[in-house]
Amino acid sequence: MLKLFSPKIIICVLTLLMCACHNDQQQQQTPPPTPVQVAKPDRHRIQQTIPVSGTVVSPFAPTRCSFLLAGKVVQVALREGEVAKQGQVLATLDTTEYAAGFTAAKAQLEQAKIAANQAADELKRMRFLYERQSLARNDYEKYLAAAKAAEQKVVQAKANVTVNRKHLADTTLLSPTSGYIAKRYIEPGQTVAAGMTAFEIVKLDPVEILIGVPETDIHQVAVGQQVEITLPALPEQTFYGQVKVVNVSADLSSRSYMARIAVDNPEHLLQLGMVAKAQIITRTERDILTLPVTSIVRDPQGAALVYIYYPEQQRVHTKRISTGALYRDQIEITSGLNGDEAIVIAGQEKLREGIEVVLALPLHSQTSKPEVLPQ
């Protein structure tokens, strides 16, 4: 018959088994440290910029085209948005009345020439008689006056032909300049009055950005300063210009000063009326801290946070910060950091307050100096 174990031995075995199970369970419940990459904020000295917004306008007044005479429109060549070349036909009027006037004027000229030739021949004969004293002076002067009157009628008839020829030519409206049709006011079949605007033509190269500079910043803005421009309508494009005009009188309602930024627009991408955002690059420099945009996280209220690594604890803790302008893939830190902190720049999406972490790479500082870009 087997000998039973003593109660003390059984208790010792059970205790050992329980301790082993507890240790295994504890090891299973404790997750391994989260790998992260950290870096110190980068320090830069940059030129200060003044953010402003405005509207794309033309530096040239629109060219208004109109017929010089009244008539019925029979053809319109271009519509809004189409390109007009200088000298191109824009529209034409019915030529019936003006062609008839031109034909009549030419006929009157021919009649005046015939009458003038007859008067000249008659005068020639009378001069022959007068020189031989076969004609009284008073009679001769009558023929002389008639010949001069006939010549004057020829001059008048020629002027009338010129006027009617111009009227006939004016039934065709030619573009006085090259540009885009901004507005079209006439349609075929419409009767127009002399001087009525038919088209407005605008030029798109160069253009200007009309902006308002706040009173607090106007002392930093001067003619010739470089400007970087972005537009919501062209999100992938960056344009460059110069401050061309700075007004010396503020708008009383907004307390801002009007300024104009000249921008070359050879491809005509900037169109009139577009909203533009501009960064005026001043001559003032300042020091900033930047971090990768991806290192910024948000709390439930939307506030910006970063995770700071504490090597003595090998843990991370959150810190609320304030951010400023964007510089490519970097963002300015305006408050909350002094620049010596080790900030988590990779792996932060798996972190939470106070979690234990392990460095995937040694601590390093960013070295690439970001180019100043618009916000």
Secondary structure by P-SEA (a helix, b strand, c coil): cbbbbcaaaaaaaaaaaaaaaaaaaaaaaccccccbbbbcbbbbbbcbbbbbbbbbbbccccbbbbbcbbbbbcccccccccccccccccccccaaaaaaaaaaaaaaaaaaaaaaaaaaaaaaaaaaaaaaccccaaaaaaaaaaaaaaaaaaaaaaaaaaaaaaaaaaccccccccccccccccccccccccccccbbbbbccbbbbbbbbccccccccccbbbbbbbbcccccbbbbbccccccccccccccbbbbbbbbbcccccccccbbbbbbbbccccccccccccccccccccbbbbbbbbbccccbbbbbbbccccccccbbbbccccccccccccccccccccbbbbbbcccbbbbccccccccc
